[in-house]
Amino acid sequence: RFVDGSYEDAGTYTRLKQALGDALRPIHYLAIPPSSYGVVVQGLATAGCAGNARVIVREDAVLAGAPWFEGIMNCMQAGIEIDWQYAEGDLMKADSLVCTI
């Protein structure tokens, strides 16, 4: 389901949380510019939308920055567990599962 809104607006993430309802394992398919990942991931975490989520890669890519991602997620929720499906430097195919949070 599509939820319209601005990346910087906390209300966007509140509406997303409402749209997710009782979803236990949402998928956040971030088809957005990499420069927006930080603010969007923070918005998702603050609204309580990141727990038990799955992250999918949009296009073929090399996993780079997993330690940075883990650091950001741990700043938002201490002790968060991330189950990586790829190692740093691995080639990931489009639409494949990168990790679960």
C-alpha positions as CSV (number, residue, x, y, z in Angstrom):
1,R,0.0,0.0,0.0
2,F,1.3,3.4,-0.9
3,V,1.4,6.2,1.7
4,D,2.1,9.6,0.3
5,G,4.1,12.2,2.3
6,S,7.3,14.1,2.8
7,Y,10.4,12.3,4.0
8,E,11.0,15.1,6.6
9,D,7.3,15.1,7.9
10,A,6.8,12.9,11.0
11,G,3.2,12.6,10.1
12,T,4.2,10.6,7.0
13,Y,5.6,7.9,9.2
14,T,2.6,8.1,11.6
15,R,0.3,7.4,8.6
16,L,2.5,4.6,7.5
17,K,2.4,3.0,10.9
18,Q,-1.4,3.2,10.8
19,A,-1.5,1.7,7.3
20,L,0.7,-1.2,8.4
21,G,-1.8,-2.0,11.1
22,D,-0.9,-5.3,12.8
23,A,1.7,-6.3,10.1
24,L,4.4,-8.4,11.8
25,R,7.1,-8.3,9.1
26,P,6.7,-5.3,6.8
27,I,8.9,-4.8,3.7
28,H,10.3,-1.3,3.2
29,Y,11.3,-1.1,-0.5
30,L,13.3,2.1,-0.5
31,A,13.1,3.3,-4.1
32,I,14.5,6.6,-3.1
33,P,17.8,8.5,-3.6
34,P,20.6,7.2,-1.3
35,S,20.9,10.7,0.1
36,S,17.5,10.3,1.7
37,Y,18.1,6.9,3.4
38,G,19.2,8.4,6.7
39,V,16.2,10.6,7.2
40,V,13.8,7.9,6.0
41,V,15.3,5.1,8.2
42,Q,15.2,7.5,11.2
43,G,11.6,8.3,10.5
44,L,10.7,4.6,10.2
45,A,12.4,3.8,13.4
46,T,11.0,6.7,15.4
47,A,7.5,5.8,14.3
48,G,8.0,2.1,15.3
49,C,7.9,0.9,11.7
50,A,11.4,-0.7,11.6
51,G,11.1,-3.6,14.0
52,N,10.9,-7.0,12.3
53,A,11.2,-5.3,8.9
54,R,12.9,-6.7,5.8
55,V,15.1,-4.7,3.5
56,I,15.1,-5.4,-0.2
57,V,17.6,-4.0,-2.7
58,R,16.0,-2.3,-5.7
59,E,18.7,-3.0,-8.3
60,D,21.9,-5.0,-8.7
61,A,24.4,-3.6,-6.2
62,V,27.4,-4.4,-4.0
63,L,26.8,-4.4,-0.3
64,A,28.9,-1.5,1.1
65,G,28.3,0.2,4.4
66,A,26.8,-2.6,6.5
67,P,28.8,-1.4,9.6
68,W,27.5,2.2,9.1
69,F,23.9,0.9,8.8
70,E,24.3,-1.2,12.0
71,G,25.7,1.8,13.8
72,I,22.7,4.0,12.7
73,M,20.2,1.4,13.7
74,N,21.9,0.8,17.1
75,C,21.8,4.6,17.8
76,M,18.0,4.5,17.3
77,Q,17.4,1.2,19.1
78,A,20.2,-0.2,21.3
79,G,20.9,-3.9,20.8
80,I,18.9,-4.2,17.6
81,E,19.6,-7.4,15.7
82,I,20.2,-7.4,12.0
83,D,20.4,-10.7,10.1
84,W,22.4,-10.1,7.0
85,Q,21.9,-12.3,3.9
86,Y,25.1,-11.0,2.3
87,A,28.5,-10.1,3.5
88,E,30.2,-6.7,3.0
89,G,31.4,-6.5,-0.6
90,D,29.0,-9.2,-2.0
91,L,27.1,-8.6,-5.2
92,M,23.3,-8.5,-4.6
93,K,20.8,-9.1,-7.3
94,A,17.9,-6.8,-7.9
95,D,14.8,-7.4,-5.6
96,S,16.7,-9.7,-3.3
97,L,16.5,-9.7,0.5
98,V,19.4,-7.9,2.0
99,C,18.6,-8.2,5.7
100,T,15.9,-8.5,8.3
101,I,15.8,-6.1,11.3
